[in-house]
Amino acid sequence: MRLANASGAAPRKIFLACGFTPLHLGTFLKAWGKLSRPDDEFEIVHGLFGDLCGNLERAAREAVDAAAVVVEWPDLDPRLGIRNAGAWSAAALSDIAGEAKRNLDRLRPRLEELARRCPVALAAATLPFPPISFVRAYQASAFELELRQAVAEFLVWAAREPSVKVVGTHHLDSVPGSERVEAERFDAVMELAAGFPYTLKHADALASVLWNLLYPPVTKKGLITDLDDTLWEGILGEVGADGVRWTENAALHGVYQRFLASLADTGVLVGVASKNDPELVRQALNRRDLLVAKDSIFPVEASWGAKSLAVGRILKAWNIAADSVVFLDDSPLELAEVKAAYPEMECILFPARDPNRLWDLLWTLRDLFGRTQIVEEDRLRTASLRNSEEIFAAPREVDPTEFLASLGGTVTIDYGIGADDRRTFDLINKTNQFNLNGRRFTESEWRERFQGPGHFAATVSYADKYGPLGKIAVVAGRCDGGKLAVDVWVQSCRAFSRRIEHHTLRSLFERFGAREMEFDYQATGRNGPLGEFMGELAGGEVGAGPVRIDRASFEGRCPGLPHRVEMV
């Protein structure tokens, strides 16, 4: 039984599964939790010393929210640790290799079972390889390579498990402001005295990566880039559309263009804010040798006004908040001006003359825009925004119901989704403007909802003559007789103003035969669009607390619904 903290919420329980004494690693893991989520409480639990397989089994039996699993060389065979070092006869090496592989095989089903119950962050072989073998230290032995290959194959298998995230080497190998080489990770004194093998620096670095894998920061949605000496080398107004470069001596800019293309391919929005002549910009972006597809960039804001105004127009076109966007420019002055207008925006100086710093920038952007997997809805994002611009540029005198009917839209509502639907989980945790209460879920919390009586959850997809938007909404709650209690409702900003939300509510009333719906609405400061929508249906401004809408009132205030509806 979990005890609630002062706020009334039970602390999140995280199982730290390792074969050594957790000591500082557990302390740092909890500290990173408090730093990233100061309003939550965390409890770190662990198992027995020297029993990694048993600890994985214990973690699977306990009701935990997440698990951090660390596998080091002594877990594969005790002779690979300093406490049992020295028993390394030539005949023993083959036996050690065989035992290590067998232990990796034993770990697999236990890790798989744990991952079925909660999200798992996995680190393996972060410590230096022990000085076993009879070759010089600067020569790799076949024995060492064989064991490293076995660990690599184990990690490849784990990385393909849906609920397992494997620690990458980049942040352990190179932490900004701190040289971190493998030799600095092992603390022989602490290992012999207390069974804890890490230096404090390594324990801190490893804990931070494990934590961010279990509770990742919110992924950024859009990148706004400058053009001159950023997307290309040269000043467009001075050298013309044919004079700007991004290959040969300007290859740094070519690398940047290709990276933007890869971001766009994963669904990241890419826009341009440039102080330039719009016609010259159009000509340059139409060059056939551009390394990022012109259609991947939207919108392009080229003018002689303040950059912050251009950025503001892009945010409006994208319909996302500034804290979801990264702005890159080679001018510190322009960065400062945009940062003053949008303090919550990540503003980064483009290193126009330094390839080494560009490499660091690409790692930074990978972290800011990284995602666990790419779903089809991500790829549709830019195209759907272009289409939305065309839709809502329609003449205002056109009847909105008639115009929406002309789109030939289909709303598909699927009540058969499961807890493992990744798009559903991501949509709930990323959506802000049309979000019932701003609540975020861990994977464990979301899974638990599907086990309670009366629970329902549905996704909403949409397509029209302009193309599909994919899954754009999630609604969930509980049904009790003739009453529905809805505590989760989010909808993508791409689907605003198409009356999809009205179709969703009518579907709920009809499917469950409900007389009334109660919504767990809470204003978040960013969900104004949903608050306005709820106010329209409730017949007045809504405040904090539940909002109740009965079916008769809904039908009386509901506008014409022009789309075809399919139920799954």
N, C-alpha and C positions, 0 to 999 in steps of 0.2 A: 504494500500500500504506500502510495506517495503522499507526503505531507505537503500541503499548500504553503506557499510563502506569504509574506505580508500582503501582497497584492491579491491573494486568493487563487493564484494560478500555481499548479504543481510544477516543481522544477523539472527542467529537461534532463533526462538521465542519459549519459553517454558512457558506453562501456569502452574502456581502453584495454584492448587485448594485446598482450605482449608476453614474452617469456622472461623478461628481466623485471627488476623492481621499478615501478613507474616513476616514483619520486618527482623530480623537477618537470618531467614531461607532462604529467598530470596537472601540475600546478600551472605551467604555461598554457596548457590547453584550456583550462578554466579561465585564465586571465584573458586569453584571446576572445573567449566567449563574452566576457563582460565588456571588453572594449568594443566589440562589434554590435552587441545587443544588450546595452546597459539596463534595459527594463526587464530582462529575463533572468531567471535563476537557473544555474546549471549544477548538476551533481555528476562527478566523475567517479565511476566504479571500475574495479579491475579484479582480476582473478588471482591465480597462484603463481608463485615464482617457478620458472622452469617448465611450465605446462601450457604451452601455447595452444595445442590442439584442444586440451580440456577447457581452456579459457574461451575459445570460440564456441564450444558447446554450451558453456555457462551463459555466454552472451545471448545465444539463440533462445535459451530458456527464459531469460529475464525480459520483462517489459521495458525495453530501452527505446529511446528515440533515435539513436544513431550509434555507430560503433567505429572506433579508430583502431585499426589493426596494424601492428608493426612486426615485421619478420626480419630478424638479423641472423648473421651467419651461425652463431651458436644454437639457434633454434633448429637449424638443419642437421647439425651434429655438434655435440658439446665440445668435441676436439677442435672445432673452429673458433673457440673462444679462449681468452687468456687464462681462464681458470683451469683449463685442461690442455693448455698449450704444451708443446714439446714432444707429445707422443706421436711423432710424425715419421715413423719409419717408412721406407719406400713401399713396403708391403701394405701399410695402412692407408695409403692415399687412395687406392682403388676402393677399399672398404668405406672410406669417408664419402667418396663421391656417390657410391651406391646408396648409402644411408641418407645422404642429403636429398637425393632424388625421391627416395621412398617417403621421406617426411613431407616433401612438397606435394606428393600425390595424396598424402593423408590430409593435408590442409585443404585441398580443393573441395571435397564434399561438405566439409564443415563451414568453409567460407560461403559456399553456395547456399547452404541452409540459412546462415545468418543473413545473407543478402535478401532472402525472401521475406524476412521479417522487418528489416530496417535498412536505411542507407548505410553504406560502408565506405570509409576512406582507408586505402591500403598503401603502406610503404614497405619496401623490402630492400635489404642489403644496402642501407645508407652508410654503414661503417666501412672502413678500409678492409680489404681482404687480408687475412692473417698471413704472416711470413712463412707459409708452408711451401715447400718444394726445395729443389737443390740447384736451381739456376739463380743467377744474379737478379737483384731486385728490379733492374731495368729491362729484364727479359720476361715476357709473359710465358708462363708454363702452360702446357696442355691441360694440367689438372685445374688450374685457376680458370682457364677459358671454358672448360667443360662445366664447372659449377656456375659460372656467370651465365652461360647459355641456358642452363636448367632454370635459373632464376628468371631470366628474360622470357622464356617460354611460359613460365607460371604467370608472369605479369601480363603477357599478351592475352592469355586465357582470361585472367581476371578483368582486364580492361573491356572485354567483350560482354561481361555480365551486366545486365541492365542497371543494377543498383550498386555497382562497385565503381569507385573512382580511384585511379591509381596516381600516387604522388609522382609528378614530373621532376626531372633532375634540375631544371633551369634555376629555380629559386633556391635550391640547396647549393648549387654550384656557384652561383653568383648573386649575392644579395646587394642591392644598391647601397653604396657607402660602406661596405664591409667585405673584405676579401674572405672567401669561404672555400678553402680547399679541403679535400677529403681527410688529410692528415690532422686537421684541426677539430675533427668531429669526435674522436675517441678519447675518453678520459680513463686511463688505466688505473689511476689511483682510486677513483670513485667505483670503478667496476670491481676491483679487488676488495675494497672496504665495505661497499654497500650493495653491490650487484646492479649498479646503474652505470651504463657504459658511455653516456654522452657528456660532452662539454656543455656548459650552460648556453653558449651561442648556438650550438647545433640543436639542443633541446628546444630552444625558442624558435629557431627557424623551422624545424620539423613540425612543431605544434601549430604554428601559424598556417602552414600549408595544409595540414590535416583539417584544421578548423575551416579554412576557406573551401575545402572540398565538401565538407559536410553541410556548411551553411554559406554558400557562395554569395558574394556581393551581387547586387542587381546588375544585370548586363545592360550596357549602353545600347541605344537603339539607332542613333544616327551620328554621322560624321560630316561636319561642314568644313570644307577646305578652301584656302586661297588658291589663286592661280599663278601669278607671277613669282618666279623663284620658289615655287612650292610644287604645284602640279607639273610645271615645266620650268626650265631655266630661261631667263630673259624677261624683259619688260615688253609686253605685248604692244603697247602703244608706241614703242620706239622701234622695234624690229619687225612688226607685223606678224600676221598669222603664220607665215611660212618661216619666220626667223626664230621662233621659240623652239627649244630643243629638249629632248629627254632620252637621247641615246648617245653612244660614244662618250665624249667628255662630260656629258650631262647624264650619264647612266644612273646616278643617284635618283634622279626624278623618274626615270623609267621603272626603277625598283618600286618606288612609291606608287606609281600608277598601277603596276601589276598587283600590288598589295591591296589597293582600293578595289580593284576588280574582284579579288578573292573575297573581300569583305562583302561587297555587293552580292556576290554569288550565294553567300550564306544568309542574305536577308537584311544586312545592315543598310540603312538609308544613307546615301551619299549625296550631298548638295554642295553648291558652290556659292561663295560670297566673295565678290571681287570688285575692286574699284577699277573699272575698265569701261571701254566703249562696248556696248552690247553687241553690235554688229561684228566687231573684231573677235569677240569671244565666241560668237556663233561660228565664225569661219574657222577659228582654231580648233574648236571642239568637233568640227566636221572633218578634220584631217583623217585620212584613212589609216595613218600609221599611229594614231592614238592607241595606247596600250590598255586603256580602260574604256569599255564600250560607252558610247555617248548615251545610250538608252539606260545605262546604269546610274546616270547622274540626274537627279531631280530634287528640287528645282535649281535653275541657274539664275542667281541674282547678280547681275552686272550693272553697276551704276556708279555715279560719283558721290553718292551720299555716304553717311556714316556706316561703317561695317555693322554696327549693332542694329541698325534699322534693317539692313539686308538679312541679318541673322534672324531678326524678329519675324520677317516675312516667311522665311523658311520654316521656322517653328510653327507658324500658323498653317502653312501648307501641309506640313507633316501632322499637325494636330497632336504634338507631344510636348512634354515639359522640358525646360532647359536642362534640368539635371540628368536627362537621359541622352544628352548630346555632348560630343567632343568637337572643339573648334581648333583647327590648325592654321597657323599663319607664320610667315618668316619674319614679320615685323613685331617686335615687343610692344610698340605703341598701339598697333591694332588689337593685339591680344589684351592689353590693359583696358582699352576702350570697351571691348566686348565683355570683359570680366566685370567691369564696373556696372554695365547694364544687366548682366546675368551672373551674379556671384556664384550661383549654384552650378554653372557650366564648367566643365573641364576644358581649360584653354592651354594649349601646348605649343611651344615654339618649334617650328620646323627647322631642322639643322641643314640649311641649304648648302653648306660647304663642308660638311663633316660626315663621311660615310659611316664612321664608327658610331657616331651618335644616332644616325638613322637606324642602324641595326638595333640599338637600344630602344628607339622609338617603336619599331615594329613589335618588339616584345611587349612594350607597354600597351600598344593597341590590341595585341592578342589578348592580354589580360582583361582589358576594358570591354571587349566585344565577344569574348569567348563564351561558348555554350556547349552543353553536354552533347547535343546532337542537333542536326538540322532537319527541320520538318518542311513539308511542301509549302505551308502557309508562309514561312520565312521568305521563300523564293518569290512569292506572289506580291510581296509588299510594295515594291516600287511601282510595278505596273498598275496595281490597284489604286495607288495614290494619284498616278497620272489620270486614270479613268475618273476618279472622284473629282478632279479638277474640272474635267469636261462636264461631268454630270451637274455640278453645282454652279457652273457658269451659265446654266440655262436661263433664258429670260424669266424674270420674276413674275410676269403676268401669266405665265403658264400655270394651269391648275396643278398643284403638287401631286395630288392623287393620280391625275391623268398622266402626268409626266413619269411618275414612278411605275405606273402600269405599263408604260411604253418600254421599260427596261427588260420586260420578260423575266423577272426575277423568280428564283426558286429558293425557298427557305427550307432547309432540311434539319429536323430536330430528332436527335438520337438519344433515346433513354436507355440504351444498352451499354453505355460506356463503363469501363472498369477502372480500378484504382491505378493501373499501370499506363494509362493513356498519357503520354508525355506532353503532348500539346495542351491538353486540359490543365495539367499541373502548372506548366509554364505560363499559360494565359492568366491563370488566377494570380500568380505571384508577380506578374509584370504589369498588369493593367492598372491604371490609376484614374483616368478621367471618368470612365463609366464603371465604377466599382462601388458596390453597395456599402461597404464599410471599411475598405482598405486592409482587411485582415489577410495575413500571409500564413501559409501552411508549410510545415515540414512534410517530407514524404510520409513519415510515420503517422502524422496527424491526418493527412488526407486519406491514407489507407484505412484508418480506424473508422472513418465516417461510413464506409461501405458495409460495415458489419452491424450497424445498429438497426433496430426495427423501424420500419416506416421511412427509411432513408431513400431519397431519390436524387439522381444527378443526370443532367442532360447537356449535350453540346449542341450548338446551333451553327450550321454552315450556310453559306450563301453563294449564289452564282447568278449572273445576269448576262445580257448580251455583250457586256464589256469584259467578261471573263469571270473565273471563280475567285472568291476571297478565301475559300477554305473554312476551317473552323474559326469562328470569330466571337463566340460567346459561350459561357458556361453558367448554368443555373443549378443550384442544389439546395436541399433542405429536407424537411420531414413532413409527412402527411399524417394527420390525425383526424379521421372521420371526414367531415366536410370542410376542414380548415387546413390550409397549407402554411407552413412556417418556412420562409426563404431566408437563409443567412449567407448565401453565396450567390452573387450575380455580377458577372463582369462581361464587358463587351468591348471588342477592339475599336479603337478610334476610327479605323477605316470604315466601319459600318454605321457610323452616326447618320442620323437623319434619313434613313431609308425605311423606317417603321418596322425594322426587324424586331425591335424590342417589344412592340405591340403584338406582333405575331407570337413571340415567345410567351407572353402572359396569357394570351387567348388559348394557346396550346395547353398550358398548365391548368387553366380552369376546366377545359374540356376533358383532358385526360383523367384528371382525378375527381371530376364532378364536384369541385370545391365551390362553396358559397363565398368564401373569403380567403384572402391571402394576407399574411402578416410578414412584413419585411424588416429585417434587422438593419435598418438604415442608420449610418453614422456619418456626419459630414467630416471629411478629412482635410479640407482646404484645397483638394485637387479634384474632387469628384463632383464639382459643380454641375456638369451636364446631367449626371444621373439625378442629382437633387432637384434640378428644374423639371426633369421628366416626371419624377415622383410627385412633385407639387401639382403638375398639370392633371395627373390622374386622381390625386387626393382632393382636388378642389381648393387648394391653398398652399401657402408656403409650409414646408415641412421642417421640423426641428429635430433635435436629438431624440433617439429612442425609436420604438417600432412605428412603422407606417402601415395602416390597415386599408385595404382596398377590397370592397365587396364586388361581386360579379356584375350586379346591376349597374353600379356606378361606373365600372370599367367600360361596359358596353355603351353606356350613355355618353362617355367622353372620348371613346376610341374613334379616331378618324378612319377613313376608308383604308382597308388593307388590300393592297393591290397584288401581292405576290402569291404564287402557288406554294402550298405547304406540303411537304412530304414527311411522314412520320416513320421512324426506324425503330 
